[in-house]
Amino acid sequence: MVLERIIINNFKLIKHADFTVNKNMNIFVGDNDSGKSTLLEAIAILTSGKLNGFDFDRQLKANMFNNEVRNEFKDWLENHDGIIKPPQILFEAYWIDDTNNSLYKGTNNSLAQNCAGIRVDVAFNEEYEKVYKQMLKKKEVYDIPVEFYSVKYHYFSGDTVSFRFCPIKTACIDTTRKDYSNMVDRFVSNSITDYLDQQDRIDLSTAYRKSRNDFHTNALVEKLNQNVTANVRISDRVLSIDLKEEEVNEWKRQMSVIVDSTPFENVGFGSQNAIKIELAIRNSAEQVNVVLMEEPENNLSYTNMEKLIQRVLESTGKQIYISTHSSYIANKLNLDNMLLVRAGVVSSFRTLSPKTIAYFKKLPGYDTLRVVLADKVILVEGPTEELLIQKAYHNKNEKLPIADGIDIISVNSLALKRYCDIALLLKKPLSIVTDNDGCVADNITSKYDGYLNKGNLCFFYQDNELLKTIESSVLEANLDNGGVPTEVFKRVISKNNSMVNKDKNEILNFMLKNKTEWALRVFDSDEKIQYPEYINDVIK
């Protein structure tokens, strides 16, 4: 069974989401509080009935409802009389049913489609309707009355879900939390089952009970209890101390994993995360077929992140869901697997061109997620332009662009069109600052044909073809009426007045050979220089 489509209503950051997922890999990207974790939680509830490792129906709170929906309900309670039906949370997972098994098929879903899937309803229990109405009349309902709710799990056939026998098995890995017990316990249990026969397991259980008995009869334990019995009385009852009564399989839970002679819980957090993910991926498809990972890059070096990515790519028989802030992971695992989450709305990257996807996959260091997540983006060809535009913006607005949600990103000129493809897909405002390199027709008009007429893309460049680069353009903007560099400009780009006595050609030669250095001096200076008109246009 493979998930194909997911519908979520009124859960946390998501008021309504209806989206198709990829068969193998799904990468959720988005800013903080966009809904990425909410999506993973919803999928965990749908496929396991659990939230953060515990039964979802035992954790229900009013703050699990979408805040807008919750506030609308509270506002109605405060300003109206009469009866209002409390809001409902809905989760639905539509499956690709390769088995054609009718046990899970039916039309009991919000789309009334005859297909396989699971539906989770978090709804007001009508058994409490009379009490609820009485409380409404007395104005005793102040928030969503979750104490009157029930959580029901059904297949689309109408049958009740038993997750023990559900064909979808899920492993949840949250690398933001130091919680390893579930994954390690599963590995220990599976290893015992895989490598020991029934008689071996009986013998091991017997040995464990013998060790407990040896502890009980230890001379020091007997000494302890003799003193407790002689000196402590509660309601004339005799007290002693012993190990807790164990369940039949308690001995399994007392076992742990040792990593290179170090107990698992004592190795580094990053290593724990890598091992947890590895264990989840190693589980056979029959045991786990859905893997949920929250920010797998946490505490991992680039080397270990690359190893992790290779293991994910090599895994078969599993549908993987990852939330990430890492461009490296997003690029390497293919941008067409990416699902952008913005304010609870999910958008797919599948329509990106194969060339663009291949480009970023080969060069995973590019900051694609910075482009995806920023409110507005200015792309430049190098650190010189990046420094100058930041300084020009600061001179005009007394703050850096990032304070207004504008991210200036330095990229290789060959990548500009690839970023344009992403911006077109997202309908995101994107400004591109580029040199004319001596020919506007060849290096602007022809090179960016098909992009120049797009409304959300703005190209900024020097019209004068004699000014081929940012250096010559900035120098030209800082000449006096006689064509001589201004004293202010020479002071700003000087170190120990090194440029004060230089002529125009000498200054240009210095700028061309020291691109980042002269721009950094402009950025650090308290004095203001003039900027080319196309740079001023970017700021506007």
For each residue, the residues with C-beta under 8 A, 3 or more apart:
1: 95 96 97 98 99 104 116 167 168 289
2: 23 95 96 98 289 319
3: 6 21 43 47 93 94 95 96 168 290 319
4: 20 21 23 94 95 96
5: 18 19 20 21 92 93 94
6: 3 17 18 19 21 39 42 43 46 91 92 93 94
7: 17 18 90 91 92 94 110 111
8: 11 14 16 17 18 38 39 42 90 91 92
9: 14 15 16 88 89 90 91
10: 14 15 16 65 66 69 87 88 89 90
11: 8 14 38 41 42 64 65 66 89 91
12: 35 38 41 64 65 66
13: 33 34 35 38 66 67 343 344
14: 8 9 10 11 17 35 38 39 42 66 344
15: 9 10 66 68 69 344
16: 8 9 10 344
17: 6 7 8 14 35 39 344 345 346
18: 5 6 7 8
19: 5 6 339 346 348
20: 4 5 348
21: 3 4 5 6 26 319 321 339
22: 25 26 337 350
23: 2 4 96 319
24: 318 319 320 337
25: 22 312 319 320 322 333 334 337
26: 21 22 319 320 321 322 337 339
27: 322 323 324 329 330 333 337 338 339
28: 36 39 40 321 322 323 324 339 341 346
29: 36 323 324 325 330 338 339 340 341 369 372 373
30: 34 35 36 340 341 342 373
31: 34 342 373
32:
33: 13
34: 13 30 31 341 342 343 344
35: 12 13 14 17 30 38 39 341 343 344 346
36: 28 29 30 39 40 323 341
37: 40 41 294 323
38: 8 11 12 13 14 35 41 42 344
39: 6 8 14 17 28 35 36 42 43 321 323 341 346
40: 28 36 37 43 44 172 292 294 321 323
41: 11 12 37 38 44 45 51 52
42: 6 8 11 14 38 39 45 46 91
43: 3 6 39 40 46 47 93 170 290 292 321
44: 40 41 47 48 50 51 170 172 292
45: 41 42 48 49 50 51 56 91 120
46: 6 42 43 91 92 93 118 120
47: 3 43 44 93 118 166 168 169 170 290
48: 44 45 163 170 172
49: 45 55 56 57 153 161 163
50: 44 45 53 54 55 56 172
51: 41 44 45 54 55 56 59
52: 41 59 174
53: 50 172 179 182
54: 50 51 58 59
55: 49 50 51 58 59
56: 45 49 50 51 59 60 151
57: 49 60 150 151
58: 54 55
59: 51 52 54 55 56 64
60: 56 57 64 122 146 149 151
61: 64 146
62: 65 70 143 144 146
63: 70
64: 11 12 59 60 61 89 122
65: 10 11 12 62 69 70 87 89 144
66: 10 11 12 13 14 15 69 70 344
67: 13 70 71
68: 15 71 72
69: 10 15 65 66 72 73 87
70: 62 63 65 66 67 73 74 87 143 144
71: 67 68 74 75
72: 68 69 75 76
73: 69 70 76 77 84 86 87 143 144
74: 70 71 77 78 142 143
75: 71 72 78 79
76: 72 73 79 80 84
77: 73 74 80 84 136 139 141 142 143
78: 74 75
79: 75 76
80: 76 77 84
81:
82: 136
83: 133 136
84: 73 76 77 80 136
85: 124
86: 73 124 132 144 145 148 149
87: 10 65 69 70 73 144
88: 9 10 121 122 123 124
89: 9 10 11 64 65 120 121 122 123
90: 7 8 9 10 110 119 120 121 122
91: 6 7 8 9 11 42 45 46 118 119 120
92: 5 6 7 8 46 109 110 117 118 119 120
93: 3 5 6 43 46 47 117 118 168
94: 3 4 5 6 7 109 111 113 115 116 117
95: 1 2 3 4 104 115 116 117 118 168
96: 1 2 3 4 23
97: 1 100 101 104 105 115 116
98: 1 2
99: 1
100: 97
101: 97 104 105 116 167
102: 105 157
103: 155 157 159
104: 1 95 97 101 116 117 118 155 156 157 159 167
105: 97 101 102 114 115 116 155 156 157
106: 109 114 155 156 157 158
107: 112 113 114 156
108: 119 154 155 156 157 158
109: 92 94 106 112 113 115 117 119 156
110: 7 90 92 119
111: 7 94
112: 107 109
113: 94 107 109
114: 105 106 107
115: 94 95 97 105 109 156
116: 1 94 95 97 101 104 105 155 156
117: 92 93 94 95 104 109 155 156
118: 46 47 91 92 93 95 104 153 154 155 156 161 166 168
119: 90 91 92 108 109 110 153 154 155 156
120: 45 46 89 90 91 92 151 152 153
121: 88 89 90 151 152 154
122: 60 64 88 89 90 149 150 151
123: 88 89 149 150 152
124: 85 86 88 128 129 132 145 148 149
125: 128 148 149 150
126: 129
127:
128: 124 125 131 132 145 148
129: 124 126 132 133
130: 133 134
131: 128 134 135 148
132: 86 124 128 129 135 136 141 145 148
133: 83 129 130 136 137
134: 130 131 137 138
135: 131 132 138 140 141 145
136: 77 82 83 84 132 133 139 140 141
137: 133 134
138: 134 135
139: 77 136
140: 135 136
141: 77 132 135 136 145
142: 74 77
143: 62 70 73 74 77
144: 62 65 70 73 86 87
145: 86 124 128 132 135 141 148 149
146: 60 61 62 149
147:
148: 86 124 125 128 131 132 145
149: 60 86 122 123 124 125 145 146
150: 57 122 123 125
151: 56 57 60 120 121 122
152: 120 121 123 160
153: 49 118 119 120 160 161 163
154: 108 118 119 121 157 158 159 160 161
155: 103 104 105 106 108 116 117 118 119 158 159 160 161
156: 104 105 106 107 108 109 115 116 117 118 119
157: 102 103 104 105 106 108 154
158: 106 108 154 155
159: 103 104 154 155
160: 152 153 154 155
161: 49 118 153 154 155 166
162: 165 166
163: 48 49 153 166
164:
165: 162
166: 47 118 161 162 163 169
167: 1 101 104
168: 1 3 47 93 95 118 289 290
169: 47 166 287 288 289 290
170: 43 44 47 48 288 290 291 292
171: 183 186 280 283 288 290 291 292
172: 40 44 48 50 53 182 292
173: 183 273 276 277 280 291 292 293 294 296
174: 52 177 179 294
175: 273 276 277 293 294 295 296 297 298 299
176: 294 295 298
177: 174
178: 269 272
179: 53 174 182
180: 183 184 264 265 272 276
181: 184 185
182: 53 172 179 185 186
183: 171 173 180 186 187 276 279 280
184: 180 181 187 188 256 257 264 276 279
185: 181 182 188 189 252 253
186: 171 182 183 189 190 279 283
187: 183 184 190 191 257 279
188: 184 185 191 192 252 255 256 257
189: 185 186 192 193 252
190: 186 187 193 194 283 287
191: 187 188 194 195
192: 188 189 195 196 201 204 252
193: 189 190 196
194: 190 191
195: 191 192
196: 192 193 200 201 204
197: 200 201
198: 201 202
199: 202 203
200: 196 197 203 204
201: 192 196 197 198 204 205
202: 198 199 205 206
203: 199 200 206 207
204: 192 196 200 201 207 208 251
205: 201 202 208 209 248 251
206: 202 203 209 210
207: 203 204 210 211
208: 204 205 211 212 250 251 254
209: 205 206 212 213 251
210: 206 207 213 214
211: 207 208 214 215
212: 208 209 215 216 243 246
213: 209 210 216 217
214: 210 211 217 218
215: 211 212 218 221 243
216: 212 213 221 242 243
217: 213 214 221 222
218: 214 215 221 222
219: 222 223
220: 223 224
221: 215 216 217 218 224 225 241 242
222: 217 218 219 225 226
223: 219 220 226 227
224: 220 221 227 228 241
225: 221 222 228 229 240 241 242
226: 222 223 229 230
227: 223 224 230 231
228: 224 225 231 232 239 240 241
229: 225 226 232 238 239 240
230: 226 227
231: 227 228
232: 228 229 239
233: 236 237 238 239
234: 237 239
235:
236: 233
237: 233 234
238: 229 233
239: 228 229 232 233 234
240: 225 228 229
241: 221 224 225 228
242: 216 221 225
243: 212 215 216 246
244:
245:
246: 212 243 250 251
247: 250
248: 205
249: 252 253
250: 208 246 247 253 254
251: 204 205 208 209 246 254 255
252: 185 188 189 192 249 255
253: 185 249 250
254: 208 250 251
255: 188 251 252
256: 184 188 263 264 265
257: 184 187 188 263 264 275
258: 261 262 263 264
259: 262 263 264 267 271 275
260:
261: 258
262: 258 259 266 267
263: 256 257 258 259 266 267
264: 180 184 256 257 258 259 267 272 275
265: 180 256 272
266: 262 263
267: 259 262 263 264 271 272 275
268: 271 272 299
269: 178 272 273 298 299
270: 273 274 298 299 300 301 304
271: 259 267 268 274 275
272: 178 180 264 265 267 268 269 275 276
273: 173 175 269 270 276 277 296 298 299 300
274: 270 271 277 278 300 304 307 308
275: 257 259 264 267 271 272 278 279
276: 173 175 180 183 184 272 273 279 280
277: 173 175 273 274 280 281 293 296 308 311 312
278: 274 275 281 282 308 311
279: 183 184 186 187 275 276 282 283
280: 171 173 183 276 277 283 288 291 293
281: 277 278 291 311 312 315 318
282: 278 279
283: 171 186 190 279 280 287 288
284: 287 288 317
285: 288 289 316 317 318
286: 289
287: 169 190 283 284
288: 169 170 171 280 283 284 285 291 318
289: 1 2 168 169 285 286 317 318 319
290: 3 43 47 168 169 170 171 318 319 320 321
291: 170 171 173 280 281 288 315 318 319 320 321
292: 40 43 44 170 171 172 173 321
293: 173 175 277 280 296 320 321 322 323
294: 37 40 173 174 175 176 323
295: 175 176 298 323 324 325 326
296: 173 175 273 277 293 300 305 308 322 324 329
297: 175 300 305 324 325 326 328 329
298: 175 176 269 270 273 295
299: 175 268 269 270 273
300: 270 273 274 296 297 304 305 308
301: 270 304 305
302: 305 306 328
303: 306 307
304: 270 274 300 301 307 308
305: 296 297 300 301 302 308 309 326 328 329
306: 302 303 309 310 332
307: 274 303 304 310 311
308: 274 277 278 296 300 304 305 311 312
309: 305 306 312 313 329 332 333
310: 306 307 313 314
311: 277 278 281 307 308 314 315
312: 25 277 281 308 309 315 320 322 333
313: 309 310 333
314: 310 311
315: 281 291 311 312 318 320
316: 285
317: 284 285 289
318: 24 281 285 288 289 290 291 315
319: 2 3 21 23 24 25 26 289 290 291
320: 24 25 26 290 291 293 312 315
321: 21 26 28 39 40 43 290 291 292 293
322: 25 26 27 28 293 296 312 329 333
323: 27 28 29 36 37 39 40 293 294 295
324: 27 28 29 295 296 297 329 330
325: 29 295 297 369
326: 295 297 305 329 330 369
327: 330 331 364 365 366 367 368 369 370
328: 297 302 305 331 332 364 365
329: 27 296 297 305 309 322 324 326 332 333
330: 27 29 324 326 327 333 335 338 368 369
331: 327 328 335 360 361 363 364 365 366 368
332: 306 309 328 329 361 364
333: 25 27 309 312 313 322 329 330 337
334: 25 337 338 357 361
335: 330 331 338 349 352 356 357 360 361 368 422
336: 349 350 352 357
337: 22 24 25 26 27 333 334 349
338: 27 29 330 334 335 348 349
339: 19 21 26 27 28 29 346 347 348 349
340: 29 30 346 347 348 349 372 426
341: 28 29 30 34 35 36 39 344 345 346
342: 30 31 34 345 347
343: 13 34 35
344: 13 14 15 16 17 34 35 38 66 341
345: 17 341 342
346: 17 19 28 35 39 339 340 341
347: 339 340 342 426
348: 19 20 338 339 340 351
349: 335 336 337 338 339 340 352 422 425
350: 22 336
351: 348 425
352: 335 336 349 356 357 421 422 425
353: 356 357 421
354: 357 358
355: 358 359 418
356: 335 352 353 359 360 418 421 422
357: 334 335 336 352 353 354 360 361
358: 354 355 361 362
359: 355 356 362 363 415 418
360: 331 335 356 357 363 364 366 368 418
361: 331 332 334 335 357 358 364
362: 358 359
363: 331 359 360 366 415
364: 327 328 331 332 360 361
365: 327 328 331
366: 327 331 360 363 411 415
367: 327 370 371 409 411
368: 327 330 331 335 360 371 372 419 422
369: 29 325 326 327 330 372 373
370: 327 367 373 374 377 407 409
371: 367 368 374 377 379 407 409 419 422 423 428 430
372: 29 340 368 369 422 426 428
373: 29 30 31 369 370
374: 370 371 377 405 406 407
375: 404 405 406 407
376: 404 405 406 407 428 429 431
377: 370 371 374 406 407 408 409 419 423 428 429 430 431
378: 389 401 406 407 408 409 431 432 433 538
379: 371 409 411 416 419 430 431 432 433
380: 385 386 389 408 409 410 411 433 434
381: 385 410 411 412 413 416 433 434 435
382: 385 386 410 515 516
383: 386 387 410 515 516 519
384: 387 388 470 471 515 516 518 519
385: 380 381 382 388 389 410 433 470 519
386: 380 382 383 389 390 408 409 410
387: 383 384 390 391 516 519 520 522 523
388: 384 385 391 392 470 474 519 522 523 531 535
389: 378 380 385 386 392 393 401 408 433 535 538 539
390: 386 387 393 394 400 401 408 523
391: 387 388 394 395 522 523
392: 388 389 395 396 531 535 536 538 539
393: 389 390 396 397 399 400 401 406 539
394: 390 391 397 398 399 400
395: 391 392 528
396: 392 393 539
397: 393 394 404
398: 394
399: 393 394 403 404
400: 390 393 394 403
401: 378 389 390 393 404 406 407 408
402: 405 406 407 408
403: 399 400
404: 375 376 397 399 401
405: 374 375 376 402
406: 374 375 376 377 378 393 401 402
407: 370 371 374 375 376 377 378 401 402
408: 377 378 380 386 389 390 401 402
409: 367 370 371 377 378 379 380 386
410: 380 381 382 383 385 386
411: 366 367 379 380 381 415 416 419
412: 381 415 416
413: 381 416 434
414:
415: 359 363 366 411 412 418 419
416: 379 381 411 412 413 419 420 432 434 448
417: 420 421 448 451
418: 355 356 359 360 415 421 422
419: 368 371 377 379 411 415 416 422 423 430
420: 416 417 423 424 430 432 448 451 454 457
421: 352 353 356 417 418 424 425
422: 335 349 352 356 368 371 372 418 419 425 426 428
423: 371 377 419 420 426 427 428 429 430 456 457
424: 420 421 427 451 454 456 457
425: 349 351 352 421 422
426: 340 347 372 422 423
427: 423 424 456
428: 371 372 376 377 422 423 456
429: 376 377 423 456 458
430: 371 377 379 419 420 423 456 457 458
431: 376 377 378 379 458 459 460 538
432: 378 379 416 420 448 457 458 459 460
433: 378 379 380 381 385 389 460 461 534 535 538
434: 380 381 413 416 443 444 459 460 461
435: 381 443 461 462 468 469 470
436: 439 440 443 444 461 462 463 465 467 468
437: 442 443 468 469
438: 443 465 468
439: 436 442 443 465
440: 436 443 444 445 461 463 465
441: 444 445 446
442: 437 439 445 446 447
443: 434 435 436 437 438 439 440 446 447
444: 434 436 440 441 447 448 452 459 461
445: 440 441 442 448 449 452
446: 441 442 443 449
447: 442 443 444
448: 416 417 420 432 444 445 451 452 459
449: 445 446 452
450: 453
451: 417 420 424 448 454 457 459
452: 444 445 448 449 457 459
453: 450
454: 420 424 451 457
455:
456: 423 424 427 428 429 430
457: 420 423 424 430 432 451 452 454
458: 429 430 431 432
459: 431 432 434 444 448 451 452
460: 431 432 433 434 534 535 537 538
461: 433 434 435 436 440 444 534
462: 435 436 465 467 468 473 532 534
463: 436 440 534
464: 467 473 476
465: 436 438 439 440 462 468
466: 472
467: 436 462 464 472 473 476 532
468: 435 436 437 438 462 465 472
469: 435 437 472 473 512
470: 384 385 388 435 473 474 532
471: 384 474 475 508 511 512 515 518
472: 466 467 468 469 475 476 508
473: 462 464 467 469 470 476 477 532 534 535
474: 388 470 471 477 478 511 529 531 532 535
475: 471 472 478 479 485 489 504 507 508 511
476: 464 467 472 473 479 532
477: 473 474 529 530 531 532 533
478: 474 475 485 486 488 489 529 530
479: 475 476 482 483 484 485 486 504
480: 483 484 485 486
481:
482: 479
483: 479 480 504
484: 479 480 503 504
485: 475 478 479 480 489 490 499 502 503 504 507
486: 478 479 480 489 490 530
487: 490 491 500
488: 478 491 492 527 528 529
489: 475 478 485 486 492 493 529 530
490: 485 486 487 493 494 499 500 502 507
491: 487 488 494 497 499 500 527
492: 488 489 521 522 525 527 529
493: 489 490 499 507 510 511 518 521 522
494: 490 491 497 498 499 500 521
495: 498 521
496:
497: 491 494 500
498: 494 495 502
499: 485 490 491 493 494 502 507 510
500: 487 490 491 494 497
501:
502: 485 490 498 499 506 507 510
503: 484 485 506 507
504: 475 479 483 484 485 507 508
505: 508 509
506: 502 503 509 510
507: 475 485 490 493 499 502 503 504 510 511
508: 471 472 475 504 505 511 512
509: 505 506 512 513
510: 493 499 502 506 507 513 514 518
511: 471 474 475 493 507 508 514 515 518
512: 469 471 508 509 515
513: 509 510
514: 510 511 517 518
515: 382 383 384 471 511 512 518 519
516: 382 383 384 387 519 520
517: 514 520 521
518: 384 471 493 510 511 514 515 521 522
519: 383 384 385 387 388 515 516 522 523
520: 387 516 517 523 524
521: 492 493 494 495 517 518 524 525
522: 387 388 391 492 493 518 519 525 529
523: 387 388 390 391 519 520
524: 520 521
525: 492 521 522 528 529
526:
527: 488 491 492
528: 395 488 525
529: 474 477 478 488 489 492 522 525
530: 477 478 486 489
531: 388 392 474 477 535 536
532: 462 467 470 473 474 476 477 535 536
533: 477 536 537
534: 433 460 461 462 463 473 537 538
535: 388 389 392 433 460 473 474 531 532 538 539
536: 392 531 532 533 539 540
537: 460 533 534 540
538: 378 389 392 431 433 460 534 535
539: 389 392 393 396 535 536
540: 536 537
